[in-house]
Amino acid sequence: MPVYEYQAIDAAGRNRKGKVRADSQSTALAELRSKALYPKSLVETNAAARRNPVAVYTGRTFSLRRVSKMELSVTMRQISNLLTAGFPLLRAVSLAKAQARSKALTHVLSQVEERLKEGVAFARALEEHPAVFPAIHVGLVRAAESSGTLEIVMTTLAGITDRQLALRRKIANALTYPILMVVVGVGVVFVLMTFVVPRITRIFTDLQQELPFATVLLIDISNFCSRYWPILAGLSLMGGLAGHYFVRTSRGRLLWDRAKLFLPLVGSLIKGFAVARFASILGTVLQHGIPVPQALDAVGPVLGNVVLEQSVAQIRQDVGEGASLTVAMMKKPVFPSVMVQMASAGEAGGNLDTMMLNVSEMMENELVSRMTMLTTLFEPLMIIVLGFGVCFIIMAVMLPIFDMSTLVH
């Protein structure tokens, strides 16, 4: 039987911690509540938990194994189809769990199923898994439960995930070849400078004659690479790991997200795709009758950039104080004028959701075209740079050979 470690608050407001043995997480929670204990955290500690690690932290469950967007989209669509076919929600979740391919998703759906059996609302059950179900899912499901359109909303959520995956594939397809060229090119030059060039240039140093400047420079660079490449590789690895952990902190992520927006060429694309995602999700949420302030609450956390999320939070505050969405967006230069104008027309005509979806599609198509053009221009530019580097190496090696042949004649 699983063993759970808990931290809780008793009726007197004191912190309590200990262990409880129960058949499931929901049973453990029920037992703690029967003892007038209110859990803050509940962690399964036995061997089964280590094989499939899932923990509850501050009342929220998160999976240590990632659930892919594709899996989530398929599951949402399955639940929608089952609800449309007349299955009750609990049965639909149970059948979707049986069809899940990953253990992480199966475990999460099992916990959602347990919460539904306890009588908890579906949105609340999803909210306890923020690493799997983003805020947009929870907000739409909560609105659907009150309006009785859950099967429609589940299809909508699957559609949102599918559109995000399609956009991600377009970006990946456009960037794969340039990135591969950079990696291969840099790797080839590094191998030449570290292992090949030193063996060739050793002949020139043994001759003890005056060498051209290009050859001297090549020898100095290759000697540095051949002597210190383990240190360079170690420093690069340590720098990458340090940067990775720094970005995972709140301050590090803020600085990194801010820096990304100011990168030449790339920064405008990152900002553009995030803003287009904002318009797409906002329009989808508004289609289901959710008021603008609550819609902004759901959209902010899924933009993928802290700086933009802060802008949306400030817009949410202005809208909550009575300002219109258009006026609030005009204060933020991150939103292009075309989006502000479309929002203004949508508010005036009562079709803000349609306008946001239209401007999102327009921006995505424009950004994909611009990115494709940049990558098309990048390919010959990269070939020229690599060709220049290889030509420099060949020239630096051949010049002393020409000098020696001149002396022989």
N, C-alpha and C positions, 0 to 999 in steps of 0.2 A: 504494500500500500504506500502511495507517495507521502513524503514528509515535506511540509511547508514551513519555512521560517517567516515570521511575521513581525512587523512593527505596527503598533496600533495605539489608539488613545482610549482610555477607559472613561467611565461615566463622570469621574471626578476631574477629567482633563489631564491626567498624568500619562506619560509615555510608557508603553509596555512593549516588551518583545519576548519572543519565545518560539516554540515549535508546535505544530499541530499535525496530526496524522489524519488523512481523509482520502476518500476515493477519488475526488476530483477537486479542482480549484473552487468550483461553485459550492461544493459541500464544505470545504474549509472556510470559505467566507461566511456561509450560513452558521457554522459552529461558532465562529468568532462573534458574530452578531448576537447569537443566543446568550453569550457571556457578557453582553453589553460592551464589547470591544469593537472599535471602529478602525478598520485596517487602513494604514497608510501605504504599506507595501506587503507583498506576499510573493515569496520566491520558492519554487520547487527545488529541492536540494538532492534528490536521490539520483541514481544512475540513469534512470530514464530521462530525467531532465537534462543530463549532460549529453545524452545521445541526441535529444531534440530540444535544444535550449530555448525555453520561452519563460520570461519573467514578467512580473507585474511591478511597476514602479509608480508610486504616487497615484495608484488607482488606474494606471494605464498599462495595457499589455503591449509588449513589443517583441518581435521575432528577431533573434540574432542572425537568422538566415534571411536574406532578402527574397521578397516575392516579386517576380518580374511583372512589368506592366502588361505583358501579353497574357500571363496567367490570370491577372486580375480582370482584364477585359473579358476573357473567355468565361470566367466565373460569373461576372455580372450579367452577361448575356444569357447564360444558362438559367440563372435565377429568374430573369425577366421572362424567358420562354416558359418556364414551369409555372410562374404566377399567371401568365396569360392563359395557360392550359387549364387553370382552375385549381392548381395545387395550393394548399395553405403555405404560408411563409416558412414555418418551421420545417415542413416536409421538403420544401424547395431548397432550403439551406442544407439539409441533410443529404439530399441527392447530389447537390453541387459538391459537397465535401467528398462524397464517394467518387466523384469524377476528377477531383483534384490530383495533379500529378506530383507536386512537390510536397514533402513532409511538412515544410514550414506553413504552407497554405492550408494543408489538412488540419494541422494543429490549431491554427487561428480560427478556421471555420468550426472546429469542434468547440472552441470556447464561445464563439458567437452562438452556436446552437444551445449550449448550456445556459447562456444568459437569456435566450428566448424562452427556454423551458421555465426559467424563474419568473417569467412575465415582464422582463425588461424590454423596453422599446428597441426596435431594430437599429435605429440611429444611435442610441446609447451603446448598444453592443458593439457597433462598428467604431464608435468614438474611443473605445478602450484599446484600440489597435492603431494608433496614429502613424506608426511606421508602415502600415499596410494600406489603410484607408485614409486618404488625405481629407482635409477639412471640407473640400468641395463635395466629396461623396457624402459625408455626414450631413452637411447642410441641405443638400437636395433630398436625401432620404428622409430627413426630419420633416421637410415641407411636404413630401409625398405622402407620408403617413397621416398627416392631418387632412390632406385633400383626397386620399384614396386613389392616387395615381402611381402607386409604387412600381408596378410593372413597366410603365412608360418611363419613369425616371431611371430605372435600372438599365433600360436600353440606351437612354441618353448618356448615362455614365460610361457605358461600354463604348459608345460613340466618341465621347471626349477622349478616352484613353486611346482608342484607335487613331484618332486624328493626331494626338501627341506622338504616337509611335511612328505614324507615316511621316510627320515632319522631321522626327529624329532620324529616320532612315534617309530622307533626302539630304539632310546635313551630313550624315555619315558618308553617303555615297559621293558627295561633292568633295569631302575632305580626305578620303582614304588615300587616293593616289598622290596628292601633294605631300601628305605626311609620310607615305612610304618612300617617296623620292628623297625627302629630307633625311630620313633615318638611314636609308641605304647610301646616299651620297656622303653624309658625314662619316658613316662607318667605313666606307671605302677609303676616304682620305685619311682617316685616323690609322687604319691598318697600314696604308702605304707609308705614312710618316713615322710610324712606330716600329715597324718590322722590316719593311722592304728598303726604304731609302737609306737607313744607316748602313746596310751592307754594301750598297752601291757607292755611297760617298766615302766609305772607308778607304777606297782605292785612291781617291783624290788627296785625302789627308796624308796617306803614306808617301805620296810623291813629293810632299813638302814644297809645293810651288804656289805662287800667288794665284788665288782663285777669284772668279767674278763675284760681284756683290750678291747676285741672286743665288749662287751656289753656297756662299757663306751663310746667307740667311736661311737657306734650306737646311744646311747642316746643323745650324744652331737650333732650329725648330724641331728637327727630327731627333737630335740628341736629347732635348728637353722632354719630348714625348716618350722616347724609349726609356729614359731613366726614371721619370716620375709618373708614368701612366698608372701604376697601382695606386699612387697617392691621389692622382686626379680622379680615378674611378671611385676610390673610397670617399673623397670629398663630395663628388657628385651624388653618390648614394646617400651619404649622411645629410647633405643639403636637401635632397629630395624628401627624405623621411622627416627631417625637421620642418620643412615647409608643409608637408602633409599634415603633421600633427598641429602645427600652428594655425593652418586654415580651419581645422576642426574646432578651434576655440571661437568664442563669439567675436572677440576683437579681430582675430586673424581672418575670419570669414568676411567681416565688414570691410577690412582693408583690401582683401583680395577681390571681393566683388566690386569695390569702388575702382580698383586698378583696372579690372577687366573692361570697364566702361570707357576708359581713356586710352585703350590700346589703339594704335593706328589701324584703320580699316576694320579690324576685327571687333573693336569696341562698339561701333555703330551697328554691326550685325547682331551682336549679343543683345544690345538694348532693344533693337527692333523686334527680334523674335520674342523677347520677354513681353514687350508692350502688345504685340499681336496676340500672344497667349492670354494676356489680361483681357483684351477685348473679346476674344473667343469665349473664354470661360464666363465672363460677366454677361455676355449676351445669352449664353445657354442657361445660366442661373435665372436671369430675369424672365426667360420664356416660361418658367414654371411658377411665376407669380410671386417670387420672393422679392421683398422690398429692396431698394437700392442699398441702404445701410447694411442690412444683413448679407446681401450679395457681395458687397465689398469685403465683409468679414471672411467670407468663404474664399474669395479670389486671392487675397493678399498672400497667404502662406504657400501658394503653389507657383509663384513666379520664378523661384530659383535664384533670386538675387536679393540680398538684404537691403541694398540701397533702394531698389524699386519697391520692395515690400514696405519700407519706411515711408516712401512717397504715398503708397496706397493707404497706409494707416493714417497719414495726415489728411488725405482726401476723405477718408471715412469720418474723421473727426469733424471736418468742415461740413460734410453733408449732415452729420448728426446734429450740428448746431443750426441747421436750417438753410445752408447754402445749396445751390443746385449742383449737380454733378459737373456740368459744364464749367461753372465758375470755379469749382474746386480744382478741376483738371488744368485750367488756364494758369494756375499758380505754379504748376510743376512743368518745367521746360522739358522733362523727359518724354512727355506725351506730344507727338507731332500735331501740327495745326489741323491736318486733315481729320484726325481722330476727334479733336475738340469740336470741329465744325459738324462732323457727323453726329456726335453726342448732342450738340445743340439742336440739330434738326430732329433727332429722335425724341428728345424731351418735348420739343414743341409739337411734334406730330403724334406723340403717344406710342411710338414704335422704337423705343430705345434699344430693345433687345435685337431687333432686326438690323438696325444701323450698326450696332457693335459687331454682329456676326459678319456683315458685309465688309466693314472696314478691316476686320481681322483677316478675312480671305484675301482682300486686296493687298494688304501689307505682306502677308506670307508669300504670295505669288511674286511680289516685287522683290522681297528679300532673297528668295530662292534664286531668282534670275540674276540678281546682283552678285550673290555668292558664286553662282556658276560662272559668271563672267570673270570674277576675280581669280578663281581657281584655274580657269582657262589661260589667263594671262600669267599666272604664277608658274605654270609648267615650263614655258620657254625661258622665263626668267631664271628658274632654278637650273635648267640645263646650261644656260650661259654662265652662271656662277660656278657650277661644278666644272664646266669646260675650262673656265679661266684658271681654276685651281689646278687641274690636271696639266694644263699647258704650262703653268708656272713650274711645276715639278719636272716636266720633261725638259723645259728650257734650261732650268738650273742644272740638270744632269748632263745635258748635251753640250753646253757651252765649254766646259773644261775639255771635253773630248775633241771639239773642234780646235781648241787652242793647241792641244797636244799634236793633232794631225798637222797643223800649220808648222809647228816646230820640226816635225819629222821631215817635211818637204823642204 
